[in-house]
Amino acid sequence: MNTPSELKYTKDHEWIKIEGNVATIGITDFAQGELGDIVYVDVDTVDDDLEGGAVFGSVEAVKTVSDLFLPIAGKVIEFNSELEDQPELLNTDPYGNGWIIKLELAEGADHSELLSAEEYQAILG
């Protein structure tokens, strides 16, 4: 399983890459594998200020729908529009072209719940 060491992770199987005050967020390789073939990504929170842990969208796979949880507080500033026509990017390239949103971090946003690659792998067993 692919778990890039330069990213941070959540117990809910999202990854986050923080660059300055903007974070890119997606789902992990483990999550896409568990979901199976992803057929739709729904994010209707662009321009919304959300708390860490809030639902920012959902992913629909052939057999299930799963909520997406924000790893850290901030304002959703962009949705990956490529996912509208190619939701399968979450399966084929979860850490690259399959990113889901970009987030402007809230001032003083709490990073303490974010996991390193090693910590994330440990909770997966």
N, C-alpha and C positions, 0 to 999 in steps of 0.2 A: 504494500500500500504506500502511496506517495504522500509524504508529509513534509513539505519544504520547511527547512529550519529557519528561514528568514521571516516566516509568518507567525502570527499569534492565532490561537484557537479558542473555541468555547466548548463547554460541555454539551451544547446543543448542535455541535458539528458544523458551525460556521467558522470560516477563517477571516482574518482581518490583516490588511497591510497598511500601516500608518506611515504617511509621508507628509511631514509638516503638520498642518491641521486638517488634512484630508485623509480619509481612510477608504480603501477599496475593500468590499465585503463579498464573499461568496460562500458556497457550501463545499465541504471537504470531499476528498476522493472517497472516503468511507461512506459519507452520507449519500452521494450519488449512487454508489454501489448497492446500498441498502434499499434505496428508492426504486432502482431499476430504470427503465426507459422513461425519461422525462418528456412530457408532451406539452406542458404549458407553464409559464412563470407569470405570476400576477403580483405586481407592485403598484399600489395606488397611493403611496405615501411621499412621492416627490414633493419637495418644498415643505414637508412637515417636520416640526421639531419633536423628537421622540426621546424618551428615557431609555437607558440601557435595559435590555430584557423585553422591550415592547415588540409586538409583532409588526414587521414592516412589509410583509407580503406572504405569498405562499407558492409552493412548487407542486404541480400536479404530475404524478407519474401514472402509468397505465393502471395500477392497482390501488393507489392511495393519494391523498393530498396531505402535505406537510406544511405547517406554519414555519415562517422564517423569523428568527429572533435577532434583534439588534444587539450586537456585542457590547456597545458602548453608546452613551448619550450623544445626540447631535442632530443635525438637520440633513435629511436626505436631499442631495443636490443633483443626482443623476441616476437614471436607470439605464442599464445596458440594452439599448434598443435592438441589438442583434438578436437578443433572446426572443423577440416577438415572432420572428420567422424561423429561428433556429434554437429552440429550447434545448435540443440535444447537445448544445455546447457545454451544458452543465455535466453531461456524461463524458464527453470526449476531451474536454480541456477545462476542468473545474478551477484550476489555479491561473489560467491565462485568459483566453477569450470568453470563458464562461463566468467571468465575474458578474455580480448581480447589481450592486449599487455602489455609488460613491457617497460618502458622508462627510459633512463638515463637522468636525468634532466640537462638542460643547466646551466652553471654557471650564477648565478644572474637571473634565470627564475622568471618571474612575477607571483606571487600567488594571486594578488589582485582581479582577476575576479572569483576566485573559491568561491562557495557558501557553507555555512554550511547546514546541513540537514534541519534545521528550515527555512532558507532562500529559499532553493530549494522547500520545501513543500509550502511555501507562493506563489511562482510564479505559482505553479500548481493549486492554488485556493483551 
